[in-house]
Structures are given as structure tokens and as C-alpha cells.
Amino acid sequence: MMRATVLILSAILLGGAFGSQAAPSVSATAEEALKRSRAVEGNVVGSHQLLDQDGQPVDITRYRGKPVVISMIYTACDHTCPVTTQNVARAVAGARKALGKDSFQVLSIGFDTVRDTPEALKVYAKQQGIDTGGWSFLAGNPATMEALAGDLGFSWYVTSRGFDHIAQTTVLDGQGRIYRQVYGENFELPLLVEPLKDLVLGRAAALTSIQSISDRVRFFCTVYDPHSDAYRFDYGIFFSIGSGFLAVLTIIWMTIRMWRDSKRTPRQPTA
């Protein structure tokens, strides 16, 4: 428990460039930042007007209908945010390979409202090698950004070194509800892919169609391989199911045969 607590609290990380916007009214402590982040799980993210990397206005509710991965960054950061972005990109690539290219959407949102303009975010995306197809980079004004941060449970404030902020990646379901918070700049692949797998393939979805049955099969058969650090479709599950089914049939067949043999055996006359 102590080790887990230390790992979670280490999610408060430092940015690498000077910031000039006002700090949100939140405590600087890791414990309170984590508490704030956890408190919003299950809440629905509201309507917030932003600009995408092309300068086009967009409401964040536009992305509903599919799961959404949200990463809060600032473009002047020289370490934490690029590392986080690359780790998110690695997890996104693995998730899309396992779940489908268009199965979810990704948003990187620049919270430094002075420097994180649409142009700066577009340059940042290019520097990070991010294909903006299915991955948008969004900017907003101070009031919008603080309101959005409140919905996401995201904490940041200005220091002499730049920004201190919680390293948090948020997963929303198709209705805009916060399904999972993932912490740290170097989180393990399953921490992001597993909640996406739940949402995309529908752990609790009713088996009402061929597609839903197919999704359920993919859910159980898509597994993480720690040796390759990737997800794969495990055909071995089918062999295990088949072997178990064959064993049950064998037991039933032997039971029926023994019952028939017992019926055919003549009774010995009693003295």
C-alpha cells in the first residue's frame, strides 16, 4: 500500500519553461491534487469552447460518441510533456492496433493559454511526430481552460521553473463521462489500453447482435503480452475452450456407454 501511494503521489511532475498565466486556486500538495483528480471520476465533462490546431472552433462535446483520451500539456515544456506525449502515442498505437484505428479519439489540450496557440500546438504535434488524424490539439482562453481543468480534475500552477502540474491522462466514455484517470509520464501500456478495451468492446454489453458477439470474443481474446509489450489476439483461448468442450463430451459419451453396457449385462440368477 505504501509503495502504491508513493507511486501515485509521484504523478505530480514539473514542467520545464516559465509560465505567465495565473494559477488556479488549488493546493500545491500532491495529496490534494490527487484527491481532486480522483474526485471527478464518474462525472460528465461539460461543454467547453476551444480552438483546434487549425484555428477552427470546436466544442469538446463534439467528440462524444466514442471513447476519448485526453492529455493536458503545455508546448514550452522541454521534458515532462514531450515524454508524456510520446508515451501516450505509444499506448494509442497499441490500442488502435488491438481495437481498431477509429475506435476512439485523442485530445492533447494546451493549458498555457498565453503560449499554447493553435499555431504552437500544430508545431508541437509535428515535433512529436503525431498524425492529427483522430488526434486533435486544442487551445482555449483562461476562463475556459480553468473550467475544463475543473471538470477533468487537473491541477497546475506557475512556479519560477515553469509549471507544476499533475501528469494525468484521462479516459472518457462515449457520453463524456470520466471513466479512468491514468497517472505518470511513463505509465505501463495496459493502464490506458485496458479501460479503452472495456469501453470499445463493451465488457457489459448485451449480446444482441453478431457484432456484439464478435466484440465479446475480441474482448476475451485480446490480451497483453509483456514480452513484446504489445496486445495480440490469443488463439490459444479457442484451443483451451475446444479442449474443455471435448473433455466434457468424452465424459458424457463414456457415461452413456457405461450406462448402456450395464443395461445389456444379464442379471445372475439368485439361489
Phi, psi and omega in degrees: 000317180297318180297318180297320179296318179297318180295319180292318182291336178288357177291345173282111186238162183260141172280181186233017180215156180294140178246156184230007179263160182292148180279143174296157182277072178229158180288153180277357185278146179296322182298317182286326177296318179293319179299318179297318181295316181292327187295335185269356179301130183096347178279156177266130176286128186280192180279128179220128182273122183229177173240138177275182185296345177262006180081010181272134179293141180209137173268138184297338178291347178299335185272006178288161183111335176224159172300150181229135173257125181241127177238122178270126183220172166224137194290338180278355179295135183253003180216290189302309184294316176300320179295316178298316180299318179294323179290321175297318180298320178296315180293322179296317179299316179294320180292319180293325178294323183275326190250344182118141185299322184256022186281342178205171182239160182231136177233128168253124186243122180277118184268352175276095188288350176277313185261334186276070175278165175306320180296315180295322179292325178294319177295317180300315179302317180294318179298325182274358179070031183268127172280119185282006171287111183080005178220111182254148176247122190240146178235160179203170178278168184304316182296315179296316183295321179292321178294317179295317178300323177297318178297322184274350184071028184264132182244136173205157176200160184276137172230176179294342180265351183137236177245135163265137180203158177282133178277097190225131173244127187251136177250122176256148173277183185293346179260007179084013181272139180288113185266323182204144171250131178244131187247152176099156179274340181236053181290156179284148186309313183297337182298329177262322185287322183298312176297325176295321178299317177301314185286319184285314185268347173072081179304320185253012183291145178287144180275079186250358181207168177300321180296318181293324177293318178299318179296321180295320177297315178297324180300312184284333185263350177270110187233157179272132177253105183296336181291320179261355183052049182207163176265146179214162177272118186269101178288342180300333178297322179295320179295322179295316178296316180297318180296318179296318179296319179295321179296319179296316178298321180296317179296317179297315180298316180294322179296315179296319181296316179297322179295318179295318180298323180292329179287328183280337184288119181294145178284141178283133179297143179268147181286000000 
